Amino acid sequence: MLDPSDSPRDARRRRALFRATHRGTHETDLLVGGYVTSRIDLFTDAEMDALEALLDLPDPDLADWLTGRRPLPDDAAPLLRAMREAAVP
């Protein structure tokens, strides 16, 4: 449950963090959730918008892109590219 004393920005970050760490597949929880957990406090509002859009993508696609099994789409968001760089050394 959200704390009523939280600002709307804090509540938004908590919701996004939960979604990033509870994707439905363990692999994607680690890849997406690990990246978001370590950086969410630094995200701008525009980056939060991008994150929320990214969280709407299907797990199999995210996992394939982040592990390098499939190349990133040409129109991949900068956030997806940053996650890929963090996930694949």
N, C-alpha and C positions, 0 to 999 in steps of 0.2 A: 504494500500500500504506500502511496506517495505521502510524504510528510507535508502537511498544509503550509509549513513555513518555507518550503522550497520555492525558489523562484521558478517561473515558467521555463527558463533556460536550464536550470538544474533538473527539472522534471523531464524535459526533452532529452537531456543527456542520459538520464537513468533509463528511460524507455529504450533509447537506441542501444545502450550498453546491454540491456537484457536481451534485446532482439539479436544482437551480434554474438552473444554467448550461448544462445538457446536456438540455434538454427534448425536443429532436427537431425543433423548428422555430426558425429563427433569430430570428424576431420575438418568440417567447415567451422564448427564451433571454435576449434583451435586456431585455424588460419585467420578467420575474420575476427573472432572474439579476442584473440591475442593481440592483434594489431590495434583494434579499437580500445581495448583496455589500457594499453600503454600510452595512448595518445589522445583520448577523448577530451581531456581537460584543456587541450591546446587547440581543438577544432574551432574554427570560426563559424559563424552562422551559415555561410555559403558551403563550408565543408560538411556541416551537419545536414544541409539539404542534400548534398551529394551522397552522404552516408545513408540517409534514409531511402534514397532512390536505389542505392546499391543493395540494401537489405531486402528490397522487393524482388531481387533476381533469384532464380531457382538455385538451390544448393548444388545440384550436379554441375551446372555451368560454372558457378563460382569455384568449386573445388577443382574442376579441370583447368580453368584459367590460372588459378593461384598456384597450382602445383606444376604448371608447365605442360600438362598433358595435351592441352590445346592452346594455340596462340590466342593472345588477347584480340578481341574484335578491333577493327580499325578505329571505331568511334568510342573506344573504352575511355571512361572517365579517368582523370588524373589520379583520383583516389584509388581506383582499381589497379592502376599501374604502380602506385606506391605500395599497395598491399602485396602485389606480385613481387616487387623488388625486395620487400622485407621477407617474403616467404621462400623465395628461391634464391639461394646464394649464388 
